Amino acid sequence: MNMQKIQKPYAGKIIAVAIKKGGTGKSVFSMNIAPEVEPDVFYDTDDTPAVSTFNQFRPEDKQWNVIRLTDKIMMSSGSTIQQFASDLIDAREQGKTVLVDCGGFDSALTRTAVALADIIISPVNDDPSDILGLQEFSTVLNEISAEMGIKKVAHVVLNKVHPTRTNFKAIDTHLERFDNLIRVDTAIPRDNIIPEKFGEGLGIVEHITTRHGRAGNAMRSLYLDMRKILDEMQ
């Protein structure tokens, strides 16, 4: 058995956090799954440089290898989408783990990350505008699937839900209309400690005082869901 896969289960994998909608908490979510994923490369492609900024507040020896990349940055540096795709493929072939925090809009950067991703995770709030964004993202996934010749599926995570809510039948019924959107079992509760820790550059599980709280337990449950997704890929 490959020891690297045991020690780093996401080695050689590209994980994209994406949905065609802003304000769903993608950057906060990305920072919170980073301790599980342990990315060798962490792309921040959102117009708002939240990951890049708050990563600098982490202890120097714990900072993620964040690469800031936007359309504007590519234009000024002379870089191209083709180079981004090549970098992602090279990282995968070298057994590296790549995490991409995608912007909340349809762009060549997001489409490239989604097209090459092994795992696509879409955090979404349970409100009409977010659900609409999820529907539009399903269309984007279908278009990418047609171009790639490979079915692309996003794993939906209900985010910022009321802490006491356990019944998600309505949204599950809605998601049944889409064969490329699959909701994971865990829902992440709304908790002020999550953005508070994000402002310190930390995921909720990275501090002893929050790791075993309500939000920390939910996040660790999500990690188990992510491991199941990995197992199903084998």
Backbone as CSV, one residue per row, in Angstrom:
resi,resn,N_x,N_y,N_z,CA_x,CA_y,CA_z,C_x,C_y,C_z
1,MET,0.845,-1.196,0.000,0.000,0.000,0.000,0.879,1.243,0.000
2,ASN,0.477,2.247,-0.766,1.249,3.478,-0.882,1.206,4.248,0.429
3,MET,2.392,4.365,1.095,2.445,5.034,2.403,2.097,6.511,2.297
4,GLN,2.412,7.128,1.150,2.092,8.545,0.984,0.583,8.760,1.040
5,LYS,-0.184,7.819,0.459,-1.632,7.958,0.462,-2.202,7.775,1.854
6,ILE,-1.516,6.947,2.672,-1.969,6.764,4.046,-1.700,8.025,4.854
7,GLN,-0.497,8.573,4.715,-0.110,9.742,5.482,-0.759,11.018,4.949
8,LYS,-0.929,11.090,3.635,-1.568,12.246,3.002,-2.608,11.723,2.017
9,PRO,-3.804,11.457,2.500,-4.819,10.839,1.626,-5.192,11.664,0.411
10,TYR,-4.949,12.973,0.460,-5.315,13.825,-0.668,-4.135,14.085,-1.605
11,ALA,-3.042,13.333,-1.428,-1.878,13.498,-2.295,-2.272,13.237,-3.746
12,GLY,-1.832,14.123,-4.632,-2.150,13.970,-6.046,-3.582,14.327,-6.393
13,LYS,-4.252,15.060,-5.498,-5.647,15.432,-5.728,-5.785,16.954,-5.797
14,ILE,-6.731,17.396,-6.610,-7.080,18.805,-6.716,-8.483,18.963,-6.154
15,ILE,-8.633,19.822,-5.156,-9.923,20.067,-4.527,-10.324,21.504,-4.833
16,ALA,-11.461,21.665,-5.471,-11.953,23.007,-5.802,-13.185,23.315,-4.964
17,VAL,-13.171,24.460,-4.293,-14.339,24.940,-3.550,-14.994,25.979,-4.445
18,ALA,-16.147,25.617,-5.001,-16.714,26.457,-6.061,-18.229,26.399,-6.094
19,ILE,-18.827,27.524,-6.416,-20.246,27.642,-6.734,-20.417,28.998,-7.393
20,LYS,-21.322,29.073,-8.355,-21.521,30.325,-9.098,-22.399,31.275,-8.301
21,LYS,-21.866,31.713,-7.158,-22.619,32.618,-6.286,-21.670,33.152,-5.236
22,GLY,-21.678,34.465,-5.027,-20.867,35.056,-3.971,-21.597,34.999,-2.636
23,GLY,-20.845,35.107,-1.556,-21.435,35.197,-0.229,-21.837,33.890,0.407
24,THR,-21.451,32.766,-0.191,-21.814,31.468,0.397,-20.806,31.004,1.447
25,GLY,-19.689,31.731,1.561,-18.676,31.361,2.552,-17.591,30.460,2.016
26,LYS,-17.287,30.574,0.717,-16.286,29.687,0.112,-14.899,29.875,0.722
27,SER,-14.488,31.127,0.936,-13.138,31.364,1.464,-13.005,30.862,2.899
28,VAL,-14.011,31.154,3.716,-14.004,30.648,5.099,-14.005,29.121,5.090
29,PHE,-14.824,28.574,4.221,-14.924,27.120,4.099,-13.586,26.520,3.663
30,SER,-12.950,27.140,2.683,-11.660,26.643,2.186,-10.625,26.607,3.299
31,MET,-10.564,27.690,4.086,-9.610,27.739,5.195,-9.917,26.667,6.237
32,ASN,-11.192,26.306,6.354,-11.578,25.322,7.358,-11.348,23.878,6.921
33,ILE,-11.317,23.618,5.616,-11.000,22.254,5.197,-9.504,22.075,4.947
34,ALA,-8.763,23.179,4.931,-7.315,23.090,4.709,-6.601,22.188,5.724
35,PRO,-6.960,22.222,7.018,-6.277,21.324,7.958,-6.492,19.842,7.639
36,GLU,-7.615,19.516,7.032,-7.873,18.137,6.617,-7.142,17.807,5.325
37,VAL,-7.195,18.721,4.374,-6.608,18.493,3.059,-5.085,18.597,3.094
38,GLU,-4.563,19.498,3.929,-3.120,19.774,4.015,-2.546,20.093,2.627
39,PRO,-3.003,21.174,2.023,-2.570,21.476,0.654,-1.099,21.853,0.557
40,ASP,-0.467,21.347,-0.481,0.887,21.810,-0.804,0.811,23.161,-1.498
41,VAL,-0.281,23.351,-2.227,-0.532,24.626,-2.910,-1.981,25.013,-2.643
42,PHE,-2.188,26.265,-2.251,-3.523,26.766,-1.906,-3.764,28.007,-2.765
43,TYR,-4.569,27.852,-3.816,-4.844,28.975,-4.707,-5.982,29.835,-4.169
44,ASP,-5.757,31.130,-4.150,-6.781,32.108,-3.792,-7.133,32.861,-5.066
45,THR,-8.267,32.496,-5.686,-8.637,33.116,-6.960,-9.837,34.049,-6.824
46,ASP,-10.256,34.298,-5.585,-11.390,35.196,-5.355,-10.946,36.651,-5.528
47,ASP,-11.852,37.500,-5.992,-11.513,38.918,-6.132,-11.165,39.549,-4.788
48,THR,-11.834,39.102,-3.737,-11.506,39.560,-2.382,-10.429,38.645,-1.822
49,PRO,-9.241,39.177,-1.508,-8.109,38.318,-1.120,-8.161,37.847,0.336
50,ALA,-9.284,37.270,0.742,-9.453,36.894,2.147,-8.450,35.826,2.580
51,VAL,-8.344,34.751,1.806,-7.421,33.670,2.174,-5.988,34.188,2.219
52,SER,-5.600,34.937,1.197,-4.238,35.485,1.143,-3.950,36.390,2.336
53,THR,-4.930,37.200,2.687,-4.741,38.167,3.771,-4.668,37.476,5.129
54,PHE,-5.653,36.655,5.445,-5.722,36.070,6.781,-4.707,34.958,6.981
55,ASN,-4.231,34.379,5.887,-3.163,33.383,6.010,-1.922,34.001,6.639
56,GLN,-1.713,35.299,6.423,-0.540,35.972,6.975,-0.614,36.127,8.490
57,PHE,-1.807,35.933,9.069,-1.961,36.029,10.519,-1.642,34.720,11.227
58,ARG,-1.449,33.669,10.446,-1.072,32.386,11.043,0.381,32.441,11.514
59,PRO,0.778,31.602,12.481,2.196,31.523,12.826,3.010,31.250,11.565
60,GLU,4.170,31.844,11.476,4.941,31.770,10.232,5.182,30.337,9.770
61,ASP,5.434,29.436,10.716,5.720,28.057,10.335,4.449,27.254,10.033
62,LYS,3.279,27.878,10.184,2.008,27.198,9.918,1.270,27.804,8.727
63,GLN,1.878,28.793,8.082,1.200,29.434,6.967,1.111,28.489,5.768
64,TRP,-0.049,28.521,5.115,-0.229,27.725,3.909,0.520,28.370,2.750
65,ASN,0.871,27.553,1.781,1.537,28.050,0.574,0.471,28.610,-0.361
66,VAL,0.048,29.844,-0.082,-1.048,30.466,-0.824,-0.512,31.199,-2.050
67,ILE,-1.149,30.925,-3.180,-0.830,31.628,-4.427,-2.045,32.447,-4.829
68,ARG,-1.862,33.732,-4.912,-2.941,34.645,-5.295,-3.004,34.720,-6.812
69,LEU,-4.176,34.432,-7.377,-4.295,34.414,-8.838,-5.695,34.875,-9.246
70,THR,-5.754,35.955,-9.980,-7.019,36.470,-10.503,-6.813,36.842,-11.971
71,ASP,-7.907,37.141,-12.656,-7.793,37.562,-14.050,-6.896,38.788,-14.176
72,LYS,-7.061,39.745,-13.258,-6.266,40.972,-13.303,-4.780,40.673,-13.093
73,ILE,-4.488,39.770,-12.148,-3.093,39.405,-11.884,-2.490,38.717,-13.105
74,MET,-3.267,37.847,-13.741,-2.755,37.155,-14.928,-2.467,38.145,-16.051
75,MET,-3.345,39.109,-16.219,-3.135,40.095,-17.286,-1.872,40.910,-17.039
76,SER,-1.650,41.302,-15.783,-0.481,42.135,-15.481,0.825,41.344,-15.512
77,SER,0.737,40.043,-15.245,1.955,39.228,-15.194,2.251,38.516,-16.504
78,GLY,1.283,38.559,-17.407,1.491,37.868,-18.682,1.209,36.379,-18.606
79,SER,0.656,35.934,-17.484,0.320,34.524,-17.332,-0.955,34.210,-18.111
80,THR,-1.237,32.924,-18.277,-2.399,32.508,-19.063,-3.168,31.401,-18.349
81,ILE,-4.388,31.198,-18.789,-5.199,30.093,-18.276,-4.514,28.760,-18.579
82,GLN,-3.886,28.676,-19.742,-3.185,27.451,-20.119,-2.057,27.140,-19.127
83,GLN,-1.376,28.195,-18.654,-0.305,27.997,-17.679,-0.878,27.530,-16.348
84,PHE,-2.009,28.100,-15.948,-2.680,27.667,-14.715,-3.055,26.201,-14.807
85,ALA,-3.633,25.805,-15.931,-4.008,24.400,-16.119,-2.778,23.494,-16.073
86,SER,-1.714,23.937,-16.712,-0.476,23.158,-16.722,0.094,23.011,-15.316
87,ASP,0.025,24.084,-14.519,0.529,24.042,-13.147,-0.292,23.064,-12.294
88,LEU,-1.596,23.058,-12.497,-2.450,22.134,-11.756,-2.120,20.688,-12.118
89,ILE,-1.979,20.433,-13.397,-1.676,19.069,-13.854,-0.307,18.625,-13.353
90,ASP,0.668,19.522,-13.417,2.019,19.186,-12.929,1.991,18.858,-11.443
91,ALA,1.258,19.652,-10.665,1.169,19.405,-9.222,0.562,18.038,-8.946
92,ARG,-0.494,17.710,-9.672,-1.120,16.395,-9.487,-0.131,15.271,-9.813
93,GLU,0.562,15.417,-10.936,1.505,14.370,-11.352,2.660,14.219,-10.374
94,GLN,2.981,15.290,-9.661,4.051,15.241,-8.654,3.547,14.758,-7.299
95,GLY,2.292,14.380,-7.236,1.723,13.874,-5.988,1.402,14.954,-4.981
96,LYS,1.295,16.187,-5.437,0.975,17.290,-4.535,-0.536,17.420,-4.357
97,THR,-0.916,18.038,-3.255,-2.321,18.324,-2.980,-2.576,19.798,-3.276
98,VAL,-3.613,20.053,-4.060,-3.941,21.430,-4.441,-5.352,21.757,-3.962
99,LEU,-5.495,22.888,-3.303,-6.797,23.391,-2.865,-7.025,24.733,-3.561
100,VAL,-8.192,24.874,-4.197,-8.496,26.110,-4.927,-9.755,26.746,-4.356
101,ASP,-9.602,27.966,-3.841,-10.745,28.769,-3.417,-11.174,29.591,-4.624
102,CYS,-12.297,29.193,-5.237,-12.745,29.835,-6.467,-13.602,31.060,-6.167
103,GLY,-13.599,31.994,-7.082,-14.436,33.173,-6.939,-15.896,32.829,-7.148
104,GLY,-16.778,33.702,-6.682,-18.208,33.449,-6.775,-18.818,33.930,-8.071
105,PHE,-18.163,33.644,-9.177,-18.659,34.068,-10.475,-18.106,33.110,-11.521
106,ASP,-18.726,33.119,-12.686,-18.277,32.243,-13.767,-17.085,32.887,-14.452
107,SER,-15.948,32.206,-14.434,-14.741,32.752,-15.048,-13.911,31.606,-15.605
108,ALA,-12.944,31.953,-16.430,-12.058,30.941,-16.998,-11.244,30.265,-15.903
109,LEU,-10.845,31.037,-14.889,-10.093,30.462,-13.776,-10.915,29.399,-13.041
110,THR,-12.163,29.764,-12.709,-13.022,28.825,-11.990,-13.308,27.600,-12.845
111,ARG,-13.619,27.802,-14.103,-13.922,26.671,-14.984,-12.721,25.738,-15.123
112,THR,-11.529,26.298,-15.178,-10.329,25.473,-15.294,-10.120,24.652,-14.030
113,ALA,-10.266,25.289,-12.870,-10.107,24.580,-11.602,-11.143,23.471,-11.465
114,VAL,-12.387,23.784,-11.822,-13.463,22.788,-11.725,-13.231,21.643,-12.718
115,ALA,-12.813,21.992,-13.927,-12.595,20.972,-14.951,-11.527,19.966,-14.531
116,LEU,-10.492,20.445,-13.840,-9.374,19.574,-13.467,-9.496,19.009,-12.057
117,ALA,-10.479,19.472,-11.309,-10.603,19.034,-9.913,-11.002,17.571,-9.807
118,ASP,-10.423,16.909,-8.814,-10.834,15.545,-8.471,-12.051,15.582,-7.553
119,ILE,-12.106,16.603,-6.697,-13.228,16.780,-5.781,-13.699,18.230,-5.887
120,ILE,-14.990,18.411,-6.102,-15.591,19.743,-6.144,-16.546,19.853,-4.966
121,ILE,-16.342,20.877,-4.148,-17.196,21.077,-2.987,-17.878,22.435,-3.110
122,SER,-19.193,22.435,-2.925,-19.972,23.666,-3.084,-20.711,23.988,-1.792
123,PRO,-20.156,24.891,-0.975,-20.894,25.327,0.214,-22.023,26.245,-0.198
124,VAL,-23.182,26.065,0.401,-24.335,26.859,0.007,-25.215,27.139,1.209
125,ASN,-25.720,28.361,1.290,-26.673,28.708,2.334,-28.075,28.348,1.852
126,ASP,-28.911,27.989,2.773,-30.264,27.574,2.416,-31.175,28.793,2.272
127,ASP,-30.926,29.555,1.179,-31.823,30.664,0.866,-32.012,30.700,-0.649
128,PRO,-33.069,31.312,-1.139,-33.412,31.234,-2.563,-32.299,31.664,-3.514
129,SER,-31.571,32.734,-3.195,-30.535,33.214,-4.111,-29.387,32.225,-4.214
130,ASP,-29.035,31.586,-3.097,-27.971,30.593,-3.126,-28.403,29.351,-3.897
131,ILE,-29.659,28.947,-3.708,-30.162,27.788,-4.438,-30.160,28.066,-5.941
132,LEU,-30.493,29.303,-6.323,-30.430,29.679,-7.732,-28.994,29.579,-8.239
133,GLY,-28.045,30.041,-7.435,-26.639,29.933,-7.818,-26.222,28.484,-7.992
134,LEU,-26.778,27.604,-7.177,-26.472,26.179,-7.276,-27.022,25.604,-8.574
135,GLN,-28.230,26.016,-8.942,-28.814,25.569,-10.207,-27.957,26.015,-11.388
136,GLU,-27.494,27.271,-11.342,-26.662,27.779,-12.430,-25.318,27.048,-12.476
137,PHE,-24.819,26.678,-11.299,-23.552,25.950,-11.261,-23.730,24.556,-11.858
138,SER,-24.908,23.956,-11.678,-25.195,22.665,-12.306,-25.074,22.767,-13.817
139,THR,-25.565,23.876,-14.372,-25.450,24.095,-15.818,-23.993,24.205,-16.234
140,VAL,-23.203,24.940,-15.437,-21.767,25.069,-15.716,-21.094,23.693,-15.682
141,LEU,-21.447,22.880,-14.704,-20.869,21.538,-14.599,-21.209,20.703,-15.830
142,ASN,-22.442,20.828,-16.314,-22.832,20.089,-17.514,-22.024,20.536,-18.722
143,GLU,-21.791,21.837,-18.825,-21.011,22.353,-19.951,-19.572,21.865,-19.887
144,ILE,-18.994,21.889,-18.689,-17.613,21.410,-18.525,-17.537,19.917,-18.795
145,SER,-18.542,19.173,-18.322,-18.569,17.724,-18.550,-18.595,17.407,-20.038
146,ALA,-19.381,18.163,-20.786,-19.475,17.943,-22.231,-18.139,18.226,-22.915
147,GLU,-17.454,19.280,-22.450,-16.156,19.641,-23.027,-15.078,18.621,-22.682
148,MET,-15.116,18.119,-21.444,-14.069,17.214,-20.955,-14.336,15.751,-21.310
149,GLY,-15.604,15.441,-21.554,-15.954,14.043,-21.788,-15.951,13.229,-20.509
150,ILE,-16.019,13.920,-19.372,-16.022,13.275,-18.052,-17.099,13.954,-17.219
151,LYS,-17.929,13.165,-16.568,-19.001,13.733,-15.761,-18.417,14.402,-14.517
152,LYS,-18.717,15.672,-14.354,-18.257,16.432,-13.196,-19.412,16.578,-12.209
153,VAL,-19.130,16.235,-10.965,-20.141,16.260,-9.909,-19.654,17.130,-8.764
154,ALA,-20.540,17.957,-8.229,-20.208,18.793,-7.070,-20.878,18.218,-5.831
155,HIS,-20.134,18.239,-4.734,-20.648,17.781,-3.448,-21.086,19.009,-2.657
156,VAL,-22.372,19.092,-2.408,-22.975,20.269,-1.798,-22.937,20.173,-0.277
157,VAL,-22.464,21.240,0.357,-22.437,21.305,1.824,-23.324,22.460,2.263
158,LEU,-24.370,22.148,3.010,-25.208,23.214,3.556,-24.402,23.954,4.612
159,ASN,-24.309,25.252,4.473,-23.419,26.062,5.294,-24.221,27.150,6.013
160,LYS,-23.782,27.504,7.198,-24.413,28.565,7.997,-25.886,28.258,8.288
161,VAL,-26.193,26.987,8.550,-27.581,26.616,8.839,-27.892,26.904,10.307
162,HIS,-29.172,27.037,10.628,-29.570,27.258,12.016,-29.099,26.066,12.845
163,PRO,-28.482,26.314,13.994,-27.892,25.234,14.793,-28.860,24.108,15.171
164,THR,-30.145,24.417,15.271,-31.109,23.388,15.688,-31.755,22.677,14.505
165,ARG,-31.440,23.107,13.306,-32.107,22.515,12.149,-31.506,21.156,11.785
166,THR,-32.363,20.182,11.589,-31.918,18.840,11.193,-32.686,18.311,9.983
167,ASN,-33.769,18.977,9.605,-34.599,18.508,8.497,-34.274,19.314,7.234
168,PHE,-33.724,18.626,6.244,-33.347,19.284,4.997,-34.092,18.670,3.814
169,LYS,-35.291,18.160,4.086,-36.055,17.454,3.061,-36.353,18.332,1.860
170,ALA,-36.698,19.594,2.101,-37.068,20.481,0.995,-35.917,20.671,0.015
171,ILE,-34.726,20.943,0.534,-33.591,21.145,-0.370,-33.156,19.830,-1.001
172,ASP,-33.270,18.725,-0.266,-32.924,17.423,-0.844,-33.854,17.097,-2.007
173,THR,-35.131,17.402,-1.849,-36.096,17.178,-2.929,-35.734,18.021,-4.147
174,HIS,-35.318,19.256,-3.891,-34.911,20.142,-4.980,-33.667,19.600,-5.682
175,LEU,-32.693,19.122,-4.924,-31.442,18.643,-5.508,-31.632,17.368,-6.322
176,GLU,-32.694,16.639,-6.062,-32.961,15.413,-6.818,-33.160,15.698,-8.302
177,ARG,-33.422,16.943,-8.645,-33.608,17.325,-10.055,-32.287,17.359,-10.814
178,PHE,-31.174,17.352,-10.079,-29.863,17.521,-10.707,-28.993,16.293,-10.435
179,ASP,-28.517,15.678,-11.490,-27.710,14.462,-11.306,-26.235,14.763,-11.068
180,ASN,-25.887,16.051,-11.024,-24.487,16.413,-10.789,-24.293,17.201,-9.501
181,LEU,-25.318,17.199,-8.641,-25.239,17.851,-7.337,-25.611,16.834,-6.261
182,ILE,-24.682,16.565,-5.370,-24.911,15.570,-4.320,-24.646,16.215,-2.965
183,ARG,-25.642,16.218,-2.111,-25.446,16.810,-0.781,-24.764,15.807,0.148
184,VAL,-23.738,16.272,0.861,-23.089,15.423,1.860,-23.944,15.414,3.126
185,ASP,-23.699,14.456,3.987,-24.539,14.287,5.175,-24.422,15.457,6.158
186,THR,-23.208,15.977,6.308,-22.964,16.995,7.331,-23.397,18.378,6.867
187,ALA,-24.036,19.109,7.766,-24.343,20.527,7.558,-23.546,21.335,8.583
188,ILE,-23.013,22.462,8.146,-22.205,23.298,9.032,-23.101,24.367,9.662
189,PRO,-23.177,24.403,10.992,-24.081,25.354,11.652,-23.542,26.783,11.612
190,ARG,-24.464,27.714,11.685,-24.072,29.119,11.817,-23.502,29.323,13.221
191,ASP,-22.290,29.864,13.278,-21.622,30.051,14.566,-20.619,31.186,14.408
192,ASN,-20.725,32.206,15.225,-19.852,33.378,15.107,-18.380,33.055,15.305
193,ILE,-18.086,31.921,15.946,-16.689,31.570,16.202,-15.967,31.212,14.900
194,ILE,-16.721,30.772,13.874,-16.089,30.388,12.601,-15.464,31.603,11.913
195,PRO,-16.212,32.683,11.654,-15.559,33.866,11.052,-14.546,34.513,11.982
196,GLU,-14.747,34.378,13.298,-13.786,34.945,14.244,-12.420,34.275,14.085
197,LYS,-12.421,32.948,14.010,-11.161,32.220,13.829,-10.585,32.456,12.437
198,PHE,-11.473,32.595,11.447,-11.008,32.884,10.093,-10.226,34.191,10.074
199,GLY,-10.679,35.171,10.856,-9.984,36.446,10.939,-8.598,36.317,11.550
200,GLU,-8.349,35.199,12.225,-7.020,34.913,12.774,-6.236,33.996,11.839
201,GLY,-6.849,33.659,10.691,-6.187,32.772,9.739,-6.305,31.305,10.107
202,LEU,-7.244,30.976,10.977,-7.352,29.605,11.480,-8.657,28.939,11.074
203,GLY,-8.587,27.632,10.905,-9.785,26.829,10.788,-10.308,26.547,12.184
204,ILE,-11.579,26.226,12.274,-12.230,26.035,13.568,-11.637,24.864,14.355
205,VAL,-11.057,23.886,13.650,-10.514,22.706,14.337,-9.080,22.918,14.813
206,GLU,-8.496,24.052,14.485,-7.076,24.248,14.770,-6.800,24.826,16.153
207,HIS,-7.846,25.113,16.897,-7.640,25.637,18.249,-8.367,24.737,19.231
208,ILE,-7.703,24.407,20.318,-8.237,23.454,21.281,-9.562,23.902,21.862
209,THR,-9.766,25.223,21.975,-10.997,25.716,22.602,-12.209,25.632,21.675
210,THR,-11.970,25.488,20.372,-13.085,25.439,19.424,-13.189,24.107,18.682
211,ARG,-12.167,23.303,18.753,-12.141,22.039,18.005,-13.305,21.125,18.362
212,HIS,-13.665,21.089,19.655,-14.704,20.166,20.098,-16.022,20.861,20.412
213,GLY,-16.158,22.093,19.946,-17.436,22.781,20.084,-18.402,22.331,18.994
214,ARG,-19.566,22.948,18.959,-20.599,22.566,17.995,-20.099,22.667,16.550
215,ALA,-19.496,23.800,16.203,-19.015,23.990,14.845,-17.811,23.100,14.554
216,GLY,-16.934,22.949,15.550,-15.764,22.095,15.363,-16.155,20.646,15.131
217,ASN,-17.133,20.167,15.884,-17.606,18.790,15.698,-18.205,18.604,14.304
218,ALA,-18.957,19.613,13.857,-19.550,19.528,12.522,-18.464,19.497,11.447
219,MET,-17.436,20.306,11.634,-16.370,20.341,10.638,-15.626,19.009,10.591
220,ARG,-15.384,18.419,11.748,-14.701,17.123,11.768,-15.587,16.034,11.166
221,SER,-16.900,16.172,11.312,-17.822,15.257,10.654,-17.752,15.416,9.136
222,LEU,-17.599,16.657,8.686,-17.455,16.907,7.249,-16.192,16.240,6.715
223,TYR,-15.124,16.266,7.501,-13.890,15.607,7.071,-14.143,14.125,6.794
224,LEU,-14.964,13.491,7.626,-15.303,12.079,7.401,-16.078,11.920,6.094
225,ASP,-16.974,12.860,5.821,-17.703,12.826,4.545,-16.733,12.931,3.369
226,MET,-15.731,13.788,3.522,-14.747,13.961,2.456,-13.919,12.699,2.252
227,ARG,-13.601,12.017,3.337,-12.867,10.749,3.211,-13.713,9.705,2.477
228,LYS,-15.029,9.722,2.715,-15.921,8.804,2.000,-15.910,9.095,0.508
229,ILE,-15.880,10.375,0.173,-15.805,10.749,-1.246,-14.521,10.201,-1.859
230,LEU,-13.428,10.325,-1.126,-12.146,9.766,-1.600,-12.241,8.264,-1.809
231,ASP,-12.831,7.579,-0.846,-12.959,6.120,-0.932,-13.771,5.705,-2.149
232,GLU,-14.810,6.479,-2.452,-15.667,6.163,-3.600,-14.958,6.398,-4.921
233,MET,-13.875,7.173,-4.886,-13.101,7.439,-6.103,-12.130,6.315,-6.435
234,GLN,-11.850,5.471,-5.445,-10.851,4.425,-5.639,-11.357,3.356,-6.601
